[in-house]
Amino acid sequence: MTSTLRTLTVPLDVDSSSGGLPSFLVRDDVLCWSRREAGLVGYGELTRFSTTGPERFLEADIWWRHLILEAEITDHVELPGTGPVAFGSFAFSKTSPHVSRLILPELVVGIRDGRAWATQLTFDDGPLTEATVLATVERWLSGTYGDEPAVVTSDVGHSPEVDALNGSRGSLGHGSLTEAAWMEAVTNGVEEIRAGKLEKLVLARDVVATLPAGVNAAEVLRQLAARYRECWTYGVDGLVGATPEMLIQVEGRTAQARVLAGTLDRRDAEGIDGSPMEYAERVLAGSEKQRHEHEIAIDSLTRQLAPFSEAMNSHSEPFILELPNVWHLASDVKAELADIEGHVPTCLALINALHPTAAVCGTPTLVAGALIRKLEHLDRGPYAGPVGWLDAAGNGEWGIALRGAVIEDANTVRLYAGCGIVEGSQPEAELAETWAKFRPMLEALGIRR
């Protein structure tokens, strides 16, 4: 054994008709980052870094940089995501006891721009050749390598309002708050906004799905990847989902983000005259409330990103992002990163500055964060926290963990959804919006509502 990380990346011959990256989602403990059939899948766990508290991003950044500083890296592909890669998930709140983590897998398979590769990672002194990498891929895909992950237990409550929603494969129970109690929290949040204490607040709620036949995490990821191709499907240590929001993507010196704020349920367009998109443009883009919420979110991100950038541009007007369940007002931001004291800022350094954005917390951040803790009666854990990957070259993609859930044990899944609350918010409408945002995970779990 050696303490030095050794990695070898080799090309893979993958048939374009095989289904792309989702065809590699064969294990419930797989690490996943996928969009439009491309992305990364990780198998096994070589090592991990765990942390909590306000310095979690910087502590993880230091650990990663020290790990790769002495690494022996052989890369025959040289694309973003080749060489050593760590998958990560971080708690939303700096006060949360939930453990944030970076996980270094034993094997990574990647697909990008029609090219595929595999990277084997090891601390062993044994041979590391193309043949050993390909043999490792075959063992993981055939199910003859590694053990299934351990599970934990969880208590689940039920209430009449959700017991009636039992679907074909499982049932739903309320989480930290009932629907009525959550709507009261929205009312209280609006009162704080009208009193001038803050401009925007994001309130989340949870529901708990019980599946007697068991949770098939790999199938959940495949369903999400197939239905929500414009989103980033993620799976890290029991956290699964398909987020439409990119917190930060770094490739070389270029950073990009996708900001969402303003939501319309596509079911609201059923039976209307004219095209659904015309309806979305009229109701969503034409709404002063929705546009105000979006402006707060985009201003939050660009203001925090500016000190790290030498040039930045974004859409002058938000566009409408069309997803199977909802429409969103969306804006893309692109920045050229500045050289600060001889170094381009890393992904995790940028995340440390950007998180939490107004899109998932509110503004002012400190006031909104304190009010969230007071009103939600919920530890968000990894929900609305950064989730994604980074490589040794400084590239990475980190989404915001939305439209997702935590698999708590073999039969229990906790789903999360939230809404931006501004002065004009109505509790009943916000509750309906959370159900629209729960829909991707409910569909993937086979639960009807």
C-alpha positions, 0 to 999 in steps of 0.5 A: 500500500502507498499513501499516494493516489494513482490514477489511469484514464483510458478511452472506452469504446461505447456504442452511441445507441447504448443509451449513453451514461444512463446505461451505466446506472446499474447499482443503487450505490452509484455516484452520478452526474448526468445530463443529456446522456453525458456526464460521470458515474462513479463506482465504489469508494476509495476514500472520503472527506467529511466535514460540517460547519461554516468552513465546510467548503474551504476545508474540503477544498484544502483536503482535495488540493492536498490529495491531488498535489502528490498524485500520480496521474496518467490521462490518455483522454484529457477532458474535463472530468478525466483524471481523479474526480471526487463527487460531493454533496454539502449541507445547505446550512452552516449550522446543520449537523448533516455531514458534508462530504467529498467521495473519491470513487474506485472507478469513474466512467465518463461520456462527453461530446461523443467520447467515453473514458474510464478512470481507475483510482487506487492507493495500491502499488499494483499494476495499473494498465489499460487492461486492468482498467477495462477489467475493473469496468467489466466487474462493476457493470457485471455486479461482481465487484463491491458490496451494497451500501448499508442503510439506516432507519427512520421514523415516518409520520402520517396524516389524513391529508397525505394518506389519501395520496397513496399510489401504486407503489407506496404511500406518503406521510407528512414531514416536519410540518403538515400542509396547514402548518407550512401554509401558516409559515408562509403567512408569517414569512410574508408578514416579515417581508411586509414589515420590511425585515427582508425582501425575499424568503425561500421556505421548504417543506418535506414529505416522506415516501414509504415503499414496501417493495423497496427503493430502487435507486438506480431505477430512480436515477434512470427515470430522472435522466430520461424524463428530465434531460435538460436537468442535471441528474445527481446521485451522491451517497443516498441523495438523488434528484434532477436539478434544473439549477446550476450553481457554478460550472468551471471549465478552465478559466470560464465559469457559468451558472444558471439561475432560476426563480419564478415557477409555473405548474404546466398543469395550469395550462391544461384546457386553455386557448392558445399554445402552452408556451404563449400561456407561460410567457403571458402568466410567468414572464408577464408577472411582476411578482415572478420577475421581481423574484427572479431579479433578486436571485440574479442580482444575488449571484452576479454580485457574489461572483463579480469579485472573482471575475474579470468579465461577466455577462448574462441575459438582459431578459430571463428566458422560459425554461420548459421542463416536463412538470413546470416552467421557470424564469431562467437566466444564464451567467457566464464569467471569465475568472480572474487571476487572484494572487497567481491562482484562478479560484477553485470550484469550492472557493467559488461555492463558498462565496456564492452559497446560499444564493437568494434563489434558495435562501432569500435576501438579505441572506443572514436575515432569511437564513435565521427566519428559515430556521425559525419557520421551517422546523426542518433541517434541510440537510443536503437539500438546496446545498451544492451537489456535483463533482470536481477534477484535479485540473480545477474543472467541475460542475455543481448544481443546487440539490433541488427536485430531489430526495434523501434515501433514508433506508431501504423503504423510506425516501424523504422528498424536499421542495421549496418556494420563493416567498415575496410580498405578493405570495399566497400560501395556497399557491405556494403549497401547490407549487411545492407539489409541482416540484415534488412531481419528478421524484414522485414519478420516479418512485412510482407514486401517483398523486 
